[in-house]
Structure formats: C-alpha cells, structure tokens
Amino acid sequence: MGGLGKIAVVGAGSWATALARLLLLNNDRIAWYVRRPERIEEFIKSRRNPVYLSDVIFDTTRIDFHSDINVVVGAADTLVVAIPSPYFKAEAEKISIPLEGKNIVSAVKGIVPDDNLIVTEWFARRYGCREENLLVIGGPCHAEEVALDHMSYLTIGCRDTGKARLFCDAISGPKLKTIVSDDVAGIEYGAVLKNVYAIASGIIDGMKAGDNFKAMLVCNAVSEMRRFIDSVDPMHRDICRSAYLGDLLVTCYSLFSRNHNFGAMIGKGHSVKAAKMEMEMVAEGYYGTRCIHQINRTDTHVDMPILDCVYSILYEGRNPREAFREIADSFT
C-alpha cells in the first residue's frame, strides 16, 4: 500500500485476527507476529487462527508469520499493534529495532498499566516515535462483527490526516467504512473509559437494576468522559461522534462486550477474583479503571463519580448496590 510500505500485525487475539483479515483484502502480503511457534504451525495447517475467530479462513501463503517480534518489526514499515493492554508492555519491550521511522498503529484500546500512558504516548517516550507516525484505531467495532462482515465503522486518528487516509485505504471494504480524525489522544482515552463504563453497565444489568437506570448511567458517562478527555487533552472535539459515544454505546450494550459481561458477573454476586477467572478473554476495563483513577487523582482532578464507583467495587471491595445507590442522586 503506497505510503505505508509493508504492514505487519503484532498480536494474535480476536481484534488482531479481524484486522489482519481486513488488511489482506487490500494488500498483497502482510507480516504477522504470533508469539507461540506451535500456534503458527497450527494456523498454517488449518488456515485459521486456532484460538480466536476460528471460523475465518485465511490465505496463509500471503502471510509471513514469525514468533520473533524483531523479525516482524525489522521487515515492516507499518506496525498494527493489537495486544491486550495488560500484556502489551511485556511484548513491546522485546523490540530492539529502532522505530523512529516506522508507522505505529495502535489497536490496543487500553492503557499501559503501571506507566498509566496511552499506547501512542508510550511509543513516543520509549522509542522516540514521531507524532506524525503514530496512529490509533477507534470506534464501535467488535472483532466478531467485523469477522462476520457486518456493516462496521472505524475511526483512524493521526495528527497527519493524510497518513490516516492512507491507512483507511488499507483496511476499507464494502462492509467496513472509515472516518479520519486528528484527535489521537481523545480517541485512545475514550477507548479506555468506555471499558470502565461498560463494566458499570454490566454490573447494573447483573443487579437487574433496569433499563431506565442504565440509560441514566450511560448519559452521565458521556459527560464524565468529555470532562476527563477535555482536561487531559484540550482541543475541539464532538463527544457524540462514533469514536467516543458510538464506542461507548456498543460496549455498554452488546453481548460481545467482555467488559459488560465481566461487570454482569459482579452484579450477580460473583467476586472480582471469580469473575476474572471465569472470563476467557481479558476485560481491559478492570486495568483501565485503576489507571484512570490514578491519573485523575494525581493529575486531572476531574469530577468522575462513575469511575470512582467502579474503582471502589473492583479494588476496595464495595458492595455494588451500595456503591451505585450512593452516586444515583448525582445523575442528571
């Protein structure tokens, strides 16, 4: 794809698999980092990811698989990074090849634990990546629906909107529409916060608190999201666009939402530990809740009662009914 060079996918989960499928619609070849060699062997043999979205068939003759991240990074000009945030740093720090001249596309939709940084900021600090080479994928897109060819919309954020359009061309298709934005940080923080609010939505459903109360939660979550994002990265943005509100809605309401389902288990009376053990995939909002809570407590100091409520349930052992009863009167 002109301007992006050779594209590589880093990660082998459901979102990485869905994005690899999109990329192969518009690119002759891609590279793909899959950490486990035995999984690569099974992938090539069956022509499908053996663990995630295994109904999707790939032409593996057009994929250069490697279990060494530096082989993939060295061969690529553009890296599409789709590793769940809890595991992101351990994998990304294996990279020993300079990244300054490469395009980094974050599809992580999470925050780097401990560092409390969005992924593009982490790459800028750790590897000296330039702002114009850092892109982010956002919007209301579940990997499962993308894989099933349901109509979907993605927002590609980059300070260099021309480069964002190039990446749009690399993934667009009849059932995948793209939108360009220059709000990189806002999209990333919105993707973290929507997972937090999806946990809250799930808890409400698990408690059978009703659709009326959940609607009020989501309405107030939009305002809370806007306050935080505008504080951490002031610029003109419309919080009702799909990259923010759309992503929030699909994560709060969809049965595909891992964060909603994680919250629902807690609302039904499961302990946080039991809910984490029962989840087959990572609920990134669990980690995002702590990271955003720490950022807000030390830096932004924004009024965020829903975030504080979820944090108290997940990390302080608060009873969910008591915690939500306490903030209910603050909803407007």
C-alpha positions as CSV (number, residue, x, y, z in Angstrom):
1,M,0.0,0.0,0.0
2,G,1.6,3.2,-1.2
3,G,3.0,5.4,1.6
4,L,2.7,2.7,4.3
5,G,5.1,0.2,2.9
6,K,4.9,-3.4,4.2
7,I,2.3,-3.8,7.0
8,A,2.7,-6.1,9.9
9,V,0.2,-7.2,12.6
10,V,1.5,-7.6,16.1
11,G,-0.7,-9.8,18.3
12,A,-2.9,-12.9,17.7
13,G,-6.1,-12.2,19.6
14,S,-9.6,-11.6,18.1
15,W,-9.0,-8.0,17.2
16,A,-5.6,-8.7,15.6
17,T,-7.2,-11.5,13.6
18,A,-10.1,-9.3,12.4
19,L,-7.7,-6.5,11.4
20,A,-5.4,-9.0,9.6
21,R,-8.4,-10.2,7.6
22,L,-9.2,-6.6,6.6
23,L,-5.6,-5.8,5.6
24,L,-5.5,-8.9,3.3
25,L,-8.4,-7.5,1.4
26,N,-6.4,-4.6,0.2
27,N,-2.7,-5.7,0.5
28,D,-0.9,-8.5,-1.3
29,R,1.0,-9.6,1.7
30,I,1.3,-8.9,5.4
31,A,3.7,-10.0,8.2
32,W,2.2,-11.3,11.4
33,Y,3.8,-11.7,14.8
34,V,2.3,-14.7,16.7
35,R,4.2,-15.3,20.0
36,R,3.8,-19.1,20.1
37,P,5.5,-21.2,17.3
38,E,3.1,-24.1,17.7
39,R,0.2,-21.8,17.1
40,I,1.8,-20.6,13.9
41,E,2.1,-24.2,12.8
42,E,-1.5,-24.9,13.5
43,F,-2.6,-21.7,11.8
44,I,-0.7,-22.6,8.6
45,K,-2.0,-26.1,8.7
46,S,-5.7,-25.2,9.2
47,R,-5.6,-21.8,7.5
48,R,-7.4,-20.3,10.5
49,N,-6.5,-18.8,13.9
50,P,-6.7,-21.9,16.2
51,V,-7.9,-19.9,19.2
52,Y,-9.7,-16.7,18.1
53,L,-12.3,-16.1,15.3
54,S,-11.5,-19.6,14.1
55,D,-14.3,-19.5,11.5
56,V,-12.3,-17.0,9.5
57,I,-10.3,-18.7,6.7
58,F,-7.0,-17.1,5.6
59,D,-4.8,-17.5,2.6
60,T,-1.7,-18.2,4.7
61,T,0.5,-18.2,1.6
62,R,0.2,-14.4,1.7
63,I,1.2,-14.1,5.4
64,D,4.8,-14.0,6.7
65,F,4.4,-15.5,10.2
66,H,7.1,-15.1,12.8
67,S,7.3,-15.8,16.5
68,D,10.2,-13.4,16.9
69,I,8.8,-9.9,17.2
70,N,12.1,-8.3,15.9
71,V,12.0,-10.3,12.7
72,V,8.5,-8.9,12.0
73,V,9.3,-5.3,13.1
74,G,12.5,-5.3,11.0
75,A,10.6,-6.4,7.9
76,A,7.8,-3.9,8.3
77,D,7.3,-0.2,7.7
78,T,3.9,0.0,9.5
79,L,3.1,-2.0,12.6
80,V,-0.6,-2.6,13.6
81,V,-0.3,-3.3,17.3
82,A,-3.3,-5.3,18.7
83,I,-2.1,-6.8,22.0
84,P,-4.4,-6.6,25.1
85,S,-3.1,-3.8,27.3
86,P,-2.2,-6.0,30.3
87,Y,0.3,-7.9,28.1
88,F,1.3,-5.0,25.8
89,K,4.4,-3.7,27.6
90,A,6.0,-7.2,28.1
91,E,5.8,-7.8,24.4
92,A,6.6,-4.3,23.1
93,E,9.7,-4.0,25.3
94,K,11.1,-7.0,23.4
95,I,11.6,-4.7,20.4
96,S,15.3,-3.9,19.9
97,I,15.0,-2.4,16.4
98,P,14.7,1.4,16.0
99,L,11.1,2.6,15.5
100,E,11.6,6.3,14.7
101,G,10.9,5.9,11.0
102,K,8.1,3.4,11.3
103,N,4.4,4.0,11.5
104,I,2.8,2.6,14.6
105,V,-1.0,2.0,14.5
106,S,-2.4,1.3,18.0
107,A,-5.4,-1.0,18.1
108,V,-4.9,-1.8,21.8
109,K,-8.0,0.1,23.1
110,G,-6.4,0.2,26.6
111,I,-3.8,1.9,28.7
112,V,-0.3,0.7,29.7
113,P,-0.6,-0.5,33.3
114,D,1.9,0.9,35.8
115,D,3.0,3.6,33.4
116,N,-0.5,5.0,33.1
117,L,0.2,6.0,29.5
118,I,-1.9,5.6,26.4
119,V,-0.1,3.4,23.8
120,T,0.9,6.1,21.4
121,E,2.4,8.2,24.2
122,W,4.3,5.1,25.4
123,F,5.8,4.5,22.0
124,A,6.8,8.2,21.7
125,R,8.5,8.1,25.1
126,R,10.0,4.6,24.9
127,Y,11.1,4.5,21.3
128,G,11.1,8.2,20.2
129,C,8.4,7.7,17.6
130,R,7.3,10.9,15.9
131,E,3.8,12.3,16.4
132,E,3.0,12.2,12.7
133,N,3.8,8.4,12.6
134,L,1.5,7.5,15.4
135,L,-2.0,6.3,14.5
136,V,-4.9,4.9,16.5
137,I,-7.9,2.8,15.6
138,G,-11.2,3.7,17.4
139,G,-14.9,3.4,17.0
140,P,-17.7,1.0,17.7
141,C,-16.3,-2.2,16.2
142,H,-16.4,-5.6,17.8
143,A,-14.0,-8.0,16.2
144,E,-16.7,-10.7,16.0
145,E,-19.0,-8.5,13.8
146,V,-16.1,-7.3,11.6
147,A,-15.2,-11.0,11.0
148,L,-18.9,-11.8,10.2
149,D,-18.9,-9.0,7.6
150,H,-21.5,-6.9,9.4
151,M,-21.5,-3.2,8.5
152,S,-18.9,-1.5,10.7
153,Y,-17.2,1.9,11.1
154,L,-13.7,2.6,12.2
155,T,-12.1,6.0,13.0
156,I,-8.4,6.3,12.2
157,G,-6.8,9.0,14.2
158,C,-3.4,10.7,13.4
159,R,-2.0,14.2,13.6
160,D,-1.1,13.7,9.9
161,T,-4.6,13.2,8.5
162,G,-3.1,12.3,5.1
163,K,-1.4,9.3,6.7
164,A,-4.7,8.4,8.4
165,R,-6.4,8.4,5.0
166,L,-3.7,6.0,3.7
167,F,-4.4,3.6,6.4
168,C,-8.1,3.9,5.8
169,D,-7.4,2.8,2.2
170,A,-5.5,-0.2,3.6
171,I,-8.5,-1.6,5.6
172,S,-11.6,-0.2,4.0
173,G,-14.1,-2.5,2.3
174,P,-17.7,-2.9,1.2
175,K,-18.7,-3.6,4.9
176,L,-16.0,-1.5,6.6
177,K,-16.3,2.2,6.4
178,T,-13.7,4.6,7.8
179,I,-13.6,8.1,9.3
180,V,-10.5,10.3,9.6
181,S,-9.7,12.3,12.8
182,D,-6.7,14.2,14.2
183,D,-7.7,13.5,17.8
184,V,-5.3,10.7,18.7
185,A,-5.3,11.1,22.5
186,G,-9.0,11.7,22.7
187,I,-9.8,8.5,20.8
188,E,-7.4,6.5,23.0
189,Y,-8.6,7.8,26.3
190,G,-12.2,7.4,25.1
191,A,-11.5,3.7,24.3
192,V,-10.1,3.2,27.9
193,L,-13.0,4.9,29.6
194,K,-15.8,3.2,27.6
195,N,-14.5,-0.1,29.0
196,V,-14.8,1.3,32.5
197,Y,-18.4,2.4,31.9
198,A,-19.2,-1.0,30.2
199,I,-18.3,-2.7,33.5
200,A,-20.6,-0.3,35.3
201,S,-23.4,-1.1,32.7
202,G,-22.8,-4.8,33.2
203,I,-23.0,-4.5,37.0
204,I,-26.3,-2.7,36.6
205,D,-27.6,-5.5,34.4
206,G,-26.3,-8.1,36.7
207,M,-28.2,-6.5,39.6
208,K,-31.3,-6.2,37.4
209,A,-31.5,-2.5,38.2
210,G,-33.4,-1.9,35.0
211,D,-33.0,-0.1,31.6
212,N,-34.1,3.3,33.0
213,F,-31.2,3.4,35.4
214,K,-28.7,2.1,32.8
215,A,-29.8,4.8,30.4
216,M,-29.0,7.4,33.1
217,L,-25.7,5.8,33.7
218,V,-24.7,5.9,30.0
219,C,-25.9,9.5,29.7
220,N,-23.8,10.6,32.6
221,A,-20.9,8.5,31.5
222,V,-20.8,10.6,28.2
223,S,-20.5,13.8,30.3
224,E,-17.9,12.3,32.5
225,M,-15.9,11.1,29.5
226,R,-16.0,14.5,28.0
227,R,-14.8,16.2,31.2
228,F,-11.8,13.9,31.6
229,I,-10.7,13.9,27.9
230,D,-11.0,17.7,27.6
231,S,-9.0,18.1,30.8
232,V,-6.2,15.7,29.8
233,D,-6.0,16.8,26.1
234,P,-7.8,20.1,25.4
235,M,-8.9,20.6,21.8
236,H,-12.2,20.9,19.9
237,R,-14.0,17.6,19.7
238,D,-17.6,16.4,19.4
239,I,-18.0,13.7,22.1
240,C,-21.1,12.5,20.2
241,R,-19.1,11.2,17.3
242,S,-18.8,7.5,16.8
243,A,-15.2,7.3,18.1
244,Y,-16.4,8.3,21.5
245,L,-20.2,7.9,22.0
246,G,-20.6,5.1,19.5
247,D,-17.8,3.1,21.0
248,L,-19.3,3.7,24.5
249,L,-22.8,2.6,23.4
250,V,-21.7,-0.7,21.7
251,T,-19.5,-1.6,24.6
252,C,-22.2,-0.9,27.2
253,Y,-25.0,-2.8,25.4
254,S,-23.5,-5.5,23.2
255,L,-23.4,-9.2,24.2
256,F,-20.0,-9.3,22.6
257,S,-18.6,-6.9,25.2
258,R,-16.2,-8.6,27.5
259,N,-16.2,-5.7,29.9
260,H,-20.0,-5.7,30.1
261,N,-20.1,-9.4,30.8
262,F,-17.4,-9.1,33.4
263,G,-19.4,-6.4,35.2
264,A,-22.6,-8.5,34.9
265,M,-20.9,-11.4,36.8
266,I,-20.0,-9.0,39.6
267,G,-23.6,-7.6,39.6
268,K,-24.9,-11.1,40.0
269,G,-22.8,-11.6,43.1
270,H,-19.5,-13.1,41.8
271,S,-16.4,-11.8,43.5
272,V,-14.0,-9.8,41.3
273,K,-11.5,-12.6,41.6
274,A,-14.0,-15.2,40.5
275,A,-15.2,-13.0,37.6
276,K,-11.7,-12.6,36.3
277,M,-11.0,-16.3,36.5
278,E,-14.2,-17.1,34.6
279,M,-13.5,-14.7,31.7
280,E,-12.0,-16.5,28.7
281,M,-10.6,-13.2,27.4
282,V,-9.2,-10.1,29.1
283,A,-11.6,-7.4,30.4
284,E,-9.4,-4.4,29.8
285,G,-11.7,-2.1,31.8
286,Y,-10.5,-3.8,35.0
287,Y,-7.0,-2.5,34.5
288,G,-8.2,0.8,32.9
289,T,-10.2,1.6,35.9
290,R,-7.2,1.7,38.2
291,C,-5.0,3.5,35.7
292,I,-7.5,6.3,35.0
293,H,-8.4,6.6,38.7
294,Q,-4.7,7.1,39.5
295,I,-4.3,9.7,36.7
296,N,-7.3,11.6,37.8
297,R,-6.3,11.5,41.5
298,T,-2.8,12.8,40.8
299,D,-3.1,15.0,37.7
300,T,-6.5,15.9,36.3
301,H,-8.8,16.1,39.4
302,V,-12.0,15.9,37.4
303,D,-15.4,15.0,38.9
304,M,-15.8,11.3,37.9
305,P,-18.4,9.7,40.2
306,I,-19.0,6.7,37.9
307,L,-15.2,5.9,37.6
308,D,-14.8,6.3,41.4
309,C,-17.8,4.0,41.9
310,V,-16.4,1.2,39.7
311,Y,-13.0,1.6,41.3
312,S,-14.5,1.2,44.8
313,I,-16.2,-2.0,43.7
314,L,-13.2,-3.6,41.9
315,Y,-10.4,-2.5,44.1
316,E,-11.9,-1.6,47.5
317,G,-14.5,-4.4,47.9
318,R,-17.5,-2.1,48.0
319,N,-20.9,-3.7,47.7
320,P,-22.2,-2.8,44.2
321,R,-25.7,-1.9,45.3
322,E,-24.4,0.4,48.0
323,A,-21.9,2.0,45.7
324,F,-24.4,2.7,42.9
325,R,-27.0,3.9,45.4
326,E,-24.5,6.4,46.7
327,I,-24.0,8.0,43.2
328,A,-27.6,7.7,41.9
329,D,-28.6,11.2,43.2
330,S,-25.7,12.8,41.3
331,F,-27.1,11.7,37.9
332,T,-28.7,14.5,35.8
